[in-house]
Amino acid sequence: MESFKLDRNLAHLAILQRIELTTPFQKRTRKLFGRYLFSKIFSKYMLDLDKISKDYYKIMYHEYLTIKKFMNSNQNILSIGAGIGGLEAIINNSFEDEKFTFIERDFVSKKIRYGWDNENSEAYNKLYLLRNFLLLNQVSSDKFTIVNFDKKDLPKDYFNIIISLYSLDFHYNFEIYKNYLCSVSDNKTTIIFDTIRPDFFKEIFEYVDIIKEDNETLHKSKRIACRKFKK
Ligand SMILES: C[S@@+](CC[C@H](N)C(=O)[O-])C[C@H]1O[C@@H](n2cnc3c(N)ncnc32)[C@H](O)[C@@H]1O
């Protein structure tokens, strides 16, 4: 598989979740016509489906390489803010018997801003489309569960690995999930996410490793792999 299977609705969400998939033309339309028309019209109806399918795969495969060393077969994986789930589809095709739990949101903000949002009021996903993407890309329905963050009924399970790329502590405060993550992990669980304040997490976890640096992007974030909550 060197390309994902996407329909127009999925490609639309992929563009909203991964701004690097936006063409220069779409960027110009966003400047000229504003965020609302970009989010609703230009990012959906002016896209090259074949190109987005290949480029989204390339991006997610690159992300997969940054976390591959933490993966094993038979893991219970929690994905927070996975978007349409490209990373998880690649993990599923690379390892045996993984189980995925997705915590995501079920709406697309009218005007997407892509910044830090203390209120955590922004989202760009639809849960039925996340499900469609996984099924279309060979993740069978017995391998995954999708949970709506806003229903406030998060799964009380134990996870070997927790992944949140460009979501937790990138767009909204880690504090929102801190107690929950503490309750579904143990000292062996690895928690991976992107942040602009890696040093802050040395107060929270015993082990914090920087596994990727994004110096080119506006936010200059670091991807960290953390273990063992401090008491
Ligand atoms: C920038 S996208 C990143 C998507 C994906 N991780 C990727 O790397 O392509 C951020 C995602 O976080 C989701 N999100 C926002 N608030 C959330 C929350 N409280 N819990 C879980 N997901 C959330 C959004 O809906 C969106 O899909």
The ligand as a Gaussian input file, in Angstrom:
#p B3LYP/6-31G(d) Opt

LIG

0 1
 C       -4.168000      18.786000      13.744000
 S       -5.297000      17.421000      13.850000
 C       -4.132000      16.093000      13.882000
 C       -4.742000      14.819000      13.393000
 C       -3.800000      13.616000      13.358000
 N       -3.281000      13.299000      14.679000
 C       -2.657000      13.824000      12.411000
 O       -1.497000      13.867000      12.885000
 O       -2.907000      13.951000      11.199000
 C       -5.887000      17.509000      15.550000
 C       -7.027000      16.530000      15.833000
 O       -7.362000      16.615000      17.227000
 C       -8.777000      16.473000      17.360000
 N       -9.177000      16.975000      18.697000
 C       -9.421000      18.234000      19.117000
 N       -9.729000      18.233000      20.445000
 C       -9.672000      16.948000      20.866000
 C       -9.875000      16.303000      22.134000
 N      -10.190000      16.978000      23.233000
 N       -9.747000      14.956000      22.180000
 C       -9.427000      14.238000      21.091000
 N       -9.216000      14.801000      19.861000
 C       -9.326000      16.135000      19.754000
 C       -9.325000      17.233000      16.151000
 O      -10.661000      16.863000      15.831000
 C       -8.307000      16.820000      15.069000
 O       -8.723000      15.663000      14.369000

